[in-house]
């Protein structure tokens, strides 16, 4: 059972992932998908390079950085994700490969 607030549910349902889903079907679909709500503290890793991704993420609150850390420890911010943005879809829907990037919370995020 999902434990999303009404506001979080509206953010989730406004993403392209749920385009065309009728409001009356949303609760049944979310029950079937069993979404996981996760809080990540500032500078915490949502996904780490080398992980095998198994989910698509939606930012409900906060901001994330998609980063690449090189061999020498230099960090490059490749992209950002804010409330309502989807992330990880390109990796989680592809054949299982280790992630070449990390997803890190810029500030506390859900």
N, C-alpha and C positions, 0 to 999 in steps of 0.2 A: 504494500500500500504506500502510495506517495504521501509525503508530508509537506507539500508545497503550500505556501500562503496563496491567497487569491491573486495577489499582485505578481508573485513569482510565476504562477500558472499562466497568467496573461502574457508575461514576457516570453515564456517558453512557447506558447501557442502562436505568438506573433512572428516566430522565426520561419525561415523558408522550409524547415523540416516538417512543419505542420500546415503548410500552405494547402488550402482546400479542405481542411478537416472542419466539419461542422461543430459548433460549440457543444451541441448535445451529444456528440460522439467523443468529445475530448476526454471526459472522465473515464469512460470505458477504455479508451486507448491508453491513457496514462496508467491505469490499473494493469493493463496487459504488459506495457513496457517496463513497469516497475522502476521508475527513475530513481537514481541515487542522488540525494542532496548532500553536498560535501562543502564544508567550510575550510578554506585554506588561509592561513595567516600570511601577513606580509612577508615576502621573500620565500614563502613556502613553495615547494614543487607540486604542481598538479600532475604533470607528467615529466619524466626525466629521460634524457638522451640514453638510448640503449634499451628502454622499456619496449615491450611489444604492446601497442595500443589495442584496447578492447572496447572502447566506447567513443561516442561522439559527445562533445561537451557543449554546453550552453552557459554563458556567463549570465547569472541572474542579478548579481551585485558585485561591484568592484571592478578591477582592471587586471588584465593578465598581459605578460610579455611572452612572446614566442622568441626564444633566444638560441644562439649557437655559441658554444664555448669551444675555442680552439685548443690545440695541444698545449699552448703556452699559457692558458688561462684567460685569454682575452675573450670578452663577451660582446657579441653583436646582437642587437635587438633587430629581429627580422620583421616582426609584426606585433600589433597589439590587439587585444580583444576587450570590449567593454560590455556592459549590460545589454543583452539582446543579441550578442554575437555568438556564432557557432564556431567551434574549433575542433581540430582533430579528425574531421570527417575524411580528409584525403588519406590519412594514414590508417584509420581504423577500418575503412572499407576496402583497402588494398590487401593483397596477399601479405601474410604476417612477415613483417620486416622490423628490425629494431629502429626506433625513432632516431633520426639524426639531429633532432632539436629537443629542447626542454620547454615546458610551459611553466612559468613562474608568476606568482601573484605579486603585482606591483604594490597592492594594498590588500587588506583583508577582503576576501572574495568568496562568493558562493557560486 
